[in-house]
């Protein structure tokens, strides 16, 4: 788990995770303190009150850019995800983002991000 000064929100025993696991909201920065272990990283990229979305691989609409860590170094996976997020995506305003993404299991975590 990252240092408490870097943790915006933590949800122990989140319903979508196996028992005992947790979901954390950690802000990015030049030297992020990343939790360990990590299995999935979702990237909330904002531009004012807009959020960057990408098409889901399964064709079921839009979602945040994500990567499965799967035993790789977390920092390396996050770097690859950030570089990938610069590819074309769809920017949604706050209302459209809420309508499109509001039912996603991770949506309540996004509300902990300052300014969003």
VMD Tcl script that builds the backbone (N, CA, C; Angstrom):
set m [mol new atoms 348]
animate dup $m
set s [atomselect $m all]
$s set {name element resname resid chain x y z} {
  {N N UNK 1 A 0.852 -1.171 0.000}
  {CA C UNK 1 A 0.000 0.000 0.000}
  {C C UNK 1 A 0.895 1.230 0.000}
  {N N UNK 2 A 0.507 2.272 -0.755}
  {CA C UNK 2 A 1.319 3.476 -0.773}
  {C C UNK 2 A 1.282 4.171 0.571}
  {N N UNK 3 A 2.198 5.109 0.756}
  {CA C UNK 3 A 2.187 5.896 1.974}
  {C C UNK 3 A 0.872 6.638 2.115}
  {N N UNK 4 A 0.409 6.827 3.336}
  {CA C UNK 4 A -0.903 7.441 3.548}
  {C C UNK 4 A -0.987 8.843 2.972}
  {N N UNK 5 A 0.159 9.530 2.837}
  {CA C UNK 5 A 0.130 10.868 2.253}
  {C C UNK 5 A -0.160 10.824 0.759}
  {N N UNK 6 A 0.005 9.675 0.112}
  {CA C UNK 6 A -0.248 9.522 -1.323}
  {C C UNK 6 A -1.580 8.841 -1.596}
  {N N UNK 7 A -2.215 8.282 -0.612}
  {CA C UNK 7 A -3.457 7.546 -0.794}
  {C C UNK 7 A -4.642 8.499 -0.683}
  {N N UNK 8 A -5.384 8.663 -1.796}
  {CA C UNK 8 A -6.563 9.524 -1.764}
  {C C UNK 8 A -7.764 8.787 -1.188}
  {N N UNK 9 A -7.879 7.514 -1.507}
  {CA C UNK 9 A -8.993 6.711 -1.005}
  {C C UNK 9 A -8.610 5.246 -1.071}
  {N N UNK 10 A -9.075 4.499 -0.129}
  {CA C UNK 10 A -8.868 3.058 -0.124}
  {C C UNK 10 A -10.172 2.370 0.209}
  {N N UNK 11 A -10.470 1.317 -0.510}
  {CA C UNK 11 A -11.698 0.564 -0.282}
  {C C UNK 11 A -11.324 -0.888 -0.031}
  {N N UNK 12 A -11.328 -1.268 1.232}
  {CA C UNK 12 A -11.035 -2.654 1.594}
  {C C UNK 12 A -12.254 -3.512 1.292}
  {N N UNK 13 A -12.003 -4.729 0.873}
  {CA C UNK 13 A -13.071 -5.692 0.587}
  {C C UNK 13 A -14.105 -5.146 -0.390}
  {N N UNK 14 A -13.638 -4.452 -1.446}
  {CA C UNK 14 A -14.545 -3.966 -2.483}
  {C C UNK 14 A -15.284 -5.146 -3.093}
  {N N UNK 15 A -16.567 -4.982 -3.357}
  {CA C UNK 15 A -17.415 -6.086 -3.801}
  {C C UNK 15 A -16.931 -6.747 -5.088}
  {N N UNK 16 A -16.240 -6.021 -5.937}
  {CA C UNK 16 A -15.803 -6.582 -7.218}
  {C C UNK 16 A -14.444 -7.282 -7.132}
  {N N UNK 17 A -13.852 -7.296 -5.944}
  {CA C UNK 17 A -12.538 -7.910 -5.765}
  {C C UNK 17 A -12.639 -9.171 -4.912}
  {N N UNK 18 A -11.656 -10.057 -5.024}
  {CA C UNK 18 A -11.643 -11.236 -4.146}
  {C C UNK 18 A -11.569 -10.808 -2.676}
  {N N UNK 19 A -12.096 -11.619 -1.763}
  {CA C UNK 19 A -12.050 -11.281 -0.342}
  {C C UNK 19 A -10.631 -10.954 0.117}
  {N N UNK 20 A -10.521 -9.880 0.889}
  {CA C UNK 20 A -9.230 -9.458 1.419}
  {C C UNK 20 A -8.480 -8.484 0.546}
  {N N UNK 21 A -8.894 -8.327 -0.707}
  {CA C UNK 21 A -8.229 -7.380 -1.597}
  {C C UNK 21 A -8.794 -5.985 -1.389}
  {N N UNK 22 A -8.119 -4.980 -1.973}
  {CA C UNK 22 A -8.560 -3.603 -1.812}
  {C C UNK 22 A -8.356 -2.848 -3.105}
  {N N UNK 23 A -9.090 -1.759 -3.250}
  {CA C UNK 23 A -8.936 -0.846 -4.383}
  {C C UNK 23 A -8.482 0.485 -3.813}
  {N N UNK 24 A -7.412 1.039 -4.371}
  {CA C UNK 24 A -6.863 2.296 -3.888}
  {C C UNK 24 A -6.846 3.333 -4.994}
  {N N UNK 25 A -7.013 4.590 -4.609}
  {CA C UNK 25 A -6.863 5.722 -5.522}
  {C C UNK 25 A -5.561 6.410 -5.141}
  {N N UNK 26 A -4.603 6.386 -6.078}
  {CA C UNK 26 A -3.266 6.932 -5.846}
  {C C UNK 26 A -2.978 7.954 -6.935}
  {N N UNK 27 A -2.655 9.195 -6.571}
  {CA C UNK 27 A -2.354 10.193 -7.602}
  {C C UNK 27 A -1.014 9.922 -8.272}
  {N N UNK 28 A -0.950 10.257 -9.555}
  {CA C UNK 28 A 0.308 10.121 -10.285}
  {C C UNK 28 A 1.203 11.293 -9.949}
  {N N UNK 29 A 2.446 11.177 -10.271}
  {CA C UNK 29 A 3.407 12.235 -10.041}
  {C C UNK 29 A 4.743 11.807 -10.591}
  {N N UNK 30 A 5.748 12.646 -10.448}
  {CA C UNK 30 A 7.053 12.301 -11.000}
  {C C UNK 30 A 7.687 11.080 -10.334}
  {N N UNK 31 A 7.358 10.819 -9.080}
  {CA C UNK 31 A 7.899 9.661 -8.373}
  {C C UNK 31 A 6.779 9.029 -7.554}
  {N N UNK 32 A 5.789 8.404 -8.252}
  {CA C UNK 32 A 4.640 7.890 -7.505}
  {C C UNK 32 A 5.021 6.730 -6.586}
  {N N UNK 33 A 4.401 6.688 -5.436}
  {CA C UNK 33 A 4.567 5.576 -4.503}
  {C C UNK 33 A 3.432 4.607 -4.795}
  {N N UNK 34 A 3.739 3.554 -5.509}
  {CA C UNK 34 A 2.720 2.644 -5.981}
  {C C UNK 34 A 2.502 1.510 -5.001}
  {N N UNK 35 A 1.254 1.084 -4.852}
  {CA C UNK 35 A 0.967 -0.031 -3.949}
  {C C UNK 35 A 1.529 -1.334 -4.505}
  {N N UNK 36 A 1.651 -2.312 -3.637}
  {CA C UNK 36 A 2.103 -3.626 -4.058}
  {C C UNK 36 A 1.379 -4.659 -3.207}
  {N N UNK 37 A 0.904 -5.731 -3.719}
  {CA C UNK 37 A 0.885 -6.074 -5.135}
  {C C UNK 37 A -0.246 -5.341 -5.863}
  {N N UNK 38 A -0.139 -5.279 -7.175}
  {CA C UNK 38 A -1.148 -4.657 -8.039}
  {C C UNK 38 A -1.477 -5.634 -9.148}
  {N N UNK 39 A -2.760 -5.713 -9.524}
  {CA C UNK 39 A -3.127 -6.593 -10.636}
  {C C UNK 39 A -3.690 -5.813 -11.814}
  {N N UNK 40 A -4.361 -4.690 -11.559}
  {CA C UNK 40 A -4.942 -3.873 -12.624}
  {C C UNK 40 A -4.716 -2.409 -12.289}
  {N N UNK 41 A -4.384 -1.627 -13.320}
  {CA C UNK 41 A -4.254 -0.183 -13.162}
  {C C UNK 41 A -5.197 0.471 -14.156}
  {N N UNK 42 A -6.037 1.367 -13.679}
  {CA C UNK 42 A -6.881 2.201 -14.537}
  {C C UNK 42 A -6.360 3.626 -14.411}
  {N N UNK 43 A -6.347 4.314 -15.535}
  {CA C UNK 43 A -5.779 5.654 -15.575}
  {C C UNK 43 A -6.888 6.665 -15.802}
  {N N UNK 44 A -7.121 7.539 -14.815}
  {CA C UNK 44 A -8.098 8.610 -14.949}
  {C C UNK 44 A -7.344 9.856 -15.397}
  {N N UNK 45 A -7.428 10.145 -16.694}
  {CA C UNK 45 A -6.768 11.313 -17.274}
  {C C UNK 45 A -7.817 12.392 -17.407}
  {N N UNK 46 A -7.571 13.533 -16.766}
  {CA C UNK 46 A -8.544 14.621 -16.820}
  {C C UNK 46 A -7.960 15.840 -17.519}
  {N N UNK 47 A -8.867 16.614 -18.077}
  {CA C UNK 47 A -8.545 17.893 -18.701}
  {C C UNK 47 A -9.664 18.827 -18.268}
  {N N UNK 48 A -9.408 19.561 -17.187}
  {CA C UNK 48 A -10.499 20.338 -16.590}
  {C C UNK 48 A -11.539 19.385 -16.048}
  {N N UNK 49 A -12.780 19.512 -16.517}
  {CA C UNK 49 A -13.866 18.624 -16.085}
  {C C UNK 49 A -14.166 17.551 -17.127}
  {N N UNK 50 A -13.183 17.249 -17.984}
  {CA C UNK 50 A -13.337 16.182 -18.963}
  {C C UNK 50 A -12.455 15.005 -18.560}
  {N N UNK 51 A -12.836 13.828 -19.021}
  {CA C UNK 51 A -12.074 12.619 -18.744}
  {C C UNK 51 A -11.819 11.894 -20.067}
  {N N UNK 52 A -10.611 11.354 -20.206}
  {CA C UNK 52 A -10.245 10.604 -21.399}
  {C C UNK 52 A -10.755 9.181 -21.291}
  {N N UNK 53 A -11.445 8.732 -22.334}
  {CA C UNK 53 A -11.929 7.356 -22.387}
  {C C UNK 53 A -11.421 6.688 -23.659}
  {N N UNK 54 A -11.419 5.375 -23.640}
  {CA C UNK 54 A -11.038 4.578 -24.805}
  {C C UNK 54 A -12.102 3.508 -24.999}
  {N N UNK 55 A -12.162 2.967 -26.198}
  {CA C UNK 55 A -13.099 1.879 -26.474}
  {C C UNK 55 A -12.646 0.624 -25.743}
  {N N UNK 56 A -13.606 -0.066 -25.138}
  {CA C UNK 56 A -13.298 -1.323 -24.455}
  {C C UNK 56 A -12.904 -2.385 -25.472}
  {N N UNK 57 A -11.994 -3.251 -25.099}
  {CA C UNK 57 A -11.543 -4.324 -25.987}
  {C C UNK 57 A -12.681 -5.269 -26.366}
  {N N UNK 58 A -13.683 -5.402 -25.469}
  {CA C UNK 58 A -14.797 -6.309 -25.746}
  {C C UNK 58 A -15.915 -5.634 -26.540}
  {N N UNK 59 A -15.708 -4.358 -26.929}
  {CA C UNK 59 A -16.694 -3.656 -27.745}
  {C C UNK 59 A -17.907 -3.149 -26.989}
  {N N UNK 60 A -17.878 -3.202 -25.656}
  {CA C UNK 60 A -19.037 -2.781 -24.860}
  {C C UNK 60 A -18.919 -1.344 -24.381}
  {N N UNK 61 A -18.649 -0.427 -25.285}
  {CA C UNK 61 A -18.652 0.983 -24.929}
  {C C UNK 61 A -17.282 1.514 -24.558}
  {N N UNK 62 A -17.314 2.604 -23.788}
  {CA C UNK 62 A -16.100 3.310 -23.393}
  {C C UNK 62 A -15.704 2.945 -21.966}
  {N N UNK 63 A -14.443 3.157 -21.662}
  {CA C UNK 63 A -13.926 2.894 -20.323}
  {C C UNK 63 A -12.654 3.716 -20.142}
  {N N UNK 64 A -12.089 3.688 -18.959}
  {CA C UNK 64 A -10.792 4.311 -18.736}
  {C C UNK 64 A -9.703 3.437 -19.342}
  {N N UNK 65 A -8.594 4.051 -19.777}
  {CA C UNK 65 A -7.460 3.228 -20.192}
  {C C UNK 65 A -7.028 2.353 -19.014}
  {N N UNK 66 A -6.714 1.093 -19.292}
  {CA C UNK 66 A -6.308 0.181 -18.221}
  {C C UNK 66 A -5.254 -0.786 -18.719}
  {N N UNK 67 A -4.545 -1.362 -17.769}
  {CA C UNK 67 A -3.547 -2.378 -18.065}
  {C C UNK 67 A -3.575 -3.418 -16.950}
  {N N UNK 68 A -3.379 -4.669 -17.320}
  {CA C UNK 68 A -3.226 -5.743 -16.347}
  {C C UNK 68 A -1.746 -5.881 -16.036}
  {N N UNK 69 A -1.389 -5.850 -14.772}
  {CA C UNK 69 A 0.016 -5.870 -14.375}
  {C C UNK 69 A 0.593 -7.276 -14.515}
  {N N UNK 70 A -0.072 -8.299 -14.018}
  {CA C UNK 70 A 0.287 -9.692 -14.242}
  {C C UNK 70 A 1.762 -10.009 -14.008}
  {N N UNK 71 A 2.266 -9.656 -12.850}
  {CA C UNK 71 A 3.627 -10.006 -12.472}
  {C C UNK 71 A 4.699 -9.069 -12.991}
  {N N UNK 72 A 4.362 -8.111 -13.830}
  {CA C UNK 72 A 5.340 -7.140 -14.320}
  {C C UNK 72 A 5.578 -6.063 -13.269}
  {N N UNK 73 A 6.594 -5.270 -13.481}
  {CA C UNK 73 A 6.838 -4.135 -12.606}
  {C C UNK 73 A 5.698 -3.126 -12.769}
  {N N UNK 74 A 5.099 -2.709 -11.670}
  {CA C UNK 74 A 3.971 -1.791 -11.718}
  {C C UNK 74 A 4.354 -0.501 -12.421}
  {N N UNK 75 A 5.486 0.095 -12.065}
  {CA C UNK 75 A 5.890 1.375 -12.663}
  {C C UNK 75 A 6.026 1.250 -14.174}
  {N N UNK 76 A 6.575 0.136 -14.645}
  {CA C UNK 76 A 6.726 -0.081 -16.090}
  {C C UNK 76 A 5.364 -0.168 -16.774}
  {N N UNK 77 A 4.423 -0.873 -16.164}
  {CA C UNK 77 A 3.082 -0.996 -16.727}
  {C C UNK 77 A 2.360 0.348 -16.751}
  {N N UNK 78 A 2.515 1.117 -15.681}
  {CA C UNK 78 A 1.887 2.440 -15.641}
  {C C UNK 78 A 2.496 3.330 -16.718}
  {N N UNK 79 A 3.792 3.278 -16.888}
  {CA C UNK 79 A 4.442 4.075 -17.931}
  {C C UNK 79 A 3.897 3.688 -19.307}
  {N N UNK 80 A 3.783 2.403 -19.583}
  {CA C UNK 80 A 3.232 1.954 -20.863}
  {C C UNK 80 A 1.796 2.424 -21.030}
  {N N UNK 81 A 1.027 2.408 -19.946}
  {CA C UNK 81 A -0.364 2.850 -19.996}
  {C C UNK 81 A -0.451 4.337 -20.287}
  {N N UNK 82 A 0.400 5.130 -19.646}
  {CA C UNK 82 A 0.397 6.578 -19.873}
  {C C UNK 82 A 0.773 6.873 -21.316}
  {N N UNK 83 A 1.781 6.204 -21.836}
  {CA C UNK 83 A 2.173 6.411 -23.234}
  {C C UNK 83 A 1.030 6.008 -24.163}
  {N N UNK 84 A 0.362 4.915 -23.864}
  {CA C UNK 84 A -0.776 4.477 -24.665}
  {C C UNK 84 A -1.953 5.422 -24.589}
  {N N UNK 85 A -2.102 6.118 -23.462}
  {CA C UNK 85 A -3.224 7.041 -23.289}
  {C C UNK 85 A -3.081 8.283 -24.159}
  {N N UNK 86 A -1.908 8.492 -24.730}
  {CA C UNK 86 A -1.750 9.635 -25.615}
  {C C UNK 86 A -2.291 9.333 -27.012}
  {N N UNK 87 A -2.644 8.068 -27.273}
  {CA C UNK 87 A -3.250 7.723 -28.553}
  {C C UNK 87 A -4.696 8.214 -28.557}
  {N N UNK 88 A -5.333 8.236 -29.734}
  {CA C UNK 88 A -6.692 8.788 -29.808}
  {C C UNK 88 A -7.657 8.129 -28.835}
  {N N UNK 89 A -8.449 8.936 -28.228}
  {CA C UNK 89 A -9.486 8.492 -27.317}
  {C C UNK 89 A -10.644 9.469 -27.435}
  {N N UNK 90 A -11.597 9.356 -26.545}
  {CA C UNK 90 A -12.763 10.230 -26.537}
  {C C UNK 90 A -12.797 10.983 -25.221}
  {N N UNK 91 A -12.825 12.302 -25.296}
  {CA C UNK 91 A -12.939 13.132 -24.096}
  {C C UNK 91 A -14.419 13.326 -23.807}
  {N N UNK 92 A -14.816 13.037 -22.575}
  {CA C UNK 92 A -16.206 13.219 -22.146}
  {C C UNK 92 A -16.266 14.266 -21.048}
  {N N UNK 93 A -17.234 15.172 -21.152}
  {CA C UNK 93 A -17.486 16.116 -20.071}
  {C C UNK 93 A -18.026 15.378 -18.860}
  {N N UNK 94 A -18.092 16.071 -17.738}
  {CA C UNK 94 A -18.484 15.433 -16.473}
  {C C UNK 94 A -19.843 14.739 -16.576}
  {N N UNK 95 A -20.832 15.412 -17.167}
  {CA C UNK 95 A -22.164 14.812 -17.284}
  {C C UNK 95 A -22.171 13.585 -18.175}
  {N N UNK 96 A -21.513 13.678 -19.330}
  {CA C UNK 96 A -21.449 12.547 -20.257}
  {C C UNK 96 A -20.645 11.397 -19.652}
  {N N UNK 97 A -19.578 11.734 -18.931}
  {CA C UNK 97 A -18.774 10.702 -18.283}
  {C C UNK 97 A -19.597 9.964 -17.234}
  {N N UNK 98 A -20.362 10.708 -16.463}
  {CA C UNK 98 A -21.196 10.082 -15.445}
  {C C UNK 98 A -22.238 9.168 -16.082}
  {N N UNK 99 A -22.837 9.626 -17.192}
  {CA C UNK 99 A -23.840 8.818 -17.879}
  {C C UNK 99 A -23.224 7.564 -18.494}
  {N N UNK 100 A -22.049 7.690 -19.094}
  {CA C UNK 100 A -21.403 6.572 -19.790}
  {C C UNK 100 A -20.694 5.617 -18.833}
  {N N UNK 101 A -20.085 6.159 -17.779}
  {CA C UNK 101 A -19.215 5.362 -16.915}
  {C C UNK 101 A -19.766 5.146 -15.509}
  {N N UNK 102 A -20.845 5.833 -15.169}
  {CA C UNK 102 A -21.360 5.844 -13.800}
  {C C UNK 102 A -21.739 4.492 -13.232}
  {N N UNK 103 A -22.001 3.517 -14.076}
  {CA C UNK 103 A -22.355 2.179 -13.590}
  {C C UNK 103 A -21.149 1.262 -13.448}
  {N N UNK 104 A -19.985 1.731 -13.858}
  {CA C UNK 104 A -18.779 0.912 -13.731}
  {C C UNK 104 A -18.447 0.744 -12.237}
  {N N UNK 105 A -17.945 -0.417 -11.877}
  {CA C UNK 105 A -17.671 -0.704 -10.469}
  {C C UNK 105 A -16.668 0.274 -9.864}
  {N N UNK 106 A -15.783 0.826 -10.658}
  {CA C UNK 106 A -14.734 1.709 -10.150}
  {C C UNK 106 A -15.182 3.172 -10.064}
  {N N UNK 107 A -16.347 3.521 -10.612}
  {CA C UNK 107 A -16.761 4.927 -10.680}
  {C C UNK 107 A -16.710 5.643 -9.329}
  {N N UNK 108 A -17.167 5.038 -8.237}
  {CA C UNK 108 A -17.081 5.745 -6.947}
  {C C UNK 108 A -15.649 6.142 -6.568}
  {N N UNK 109 A -14.655 5.390 -7.035}
  {CA C UNK 109 A -13.267 5.747 -6.743}
  {C C UNK 109 A -12.891 7.057 -7.425}
  {N N UNK 110 A -13.422 7.301 -8.616}
  {CA C UNK 110 A -13.088 8.514 -9.372}
  {C C UNK 110 A -13.531 9.777 -8.630}
  {N N UNK 111 A -14.549 9.652 -7.816}
  {CA C UNK 111 A -15.047 10.838 -7.108}
  {C C UNK 111 A -14.070 11.336 -6.055}
  {N N UNK 112 A -13.052 10.576 -5.738}
  {CA C UNK 112 A -12.052 10.995 -4.746}
  {C C UNK 112 A -10.926 11.841 -5.351}
  {N N UNK 113 A -10.896 11.959 -6.660}
  {CA C UNK 113 A -9.839 12.711 -7.315}
  {C C UNK 113 A -10.136 14.202 -7.216}
  {N N UNK 114 A -9.236 14.992 -6.636}
  {CA C UNK 114 A -9.499 16.432 -6.477}
  {C C UNK 114 A -9.797 17.105 -7.821}
  {N N UNK 115 A -10.799 17.949 -7.825}
  {CA C UNK 115 A -11.168 18.696 -9.015}
  {C C UNK 115 A -12.042 17.939 -9.975}
  {N N UNK 116 A -12.287 16.691 -9.701}
  {CA C UNK 116 A -13.135 15.915 -10.584}
  {C C UNK 116 A -14.454 15.759 -9.931}
}
mol reanalyze $m
mol bondsrecalc $m
mol representation Tube
mol addrep $m
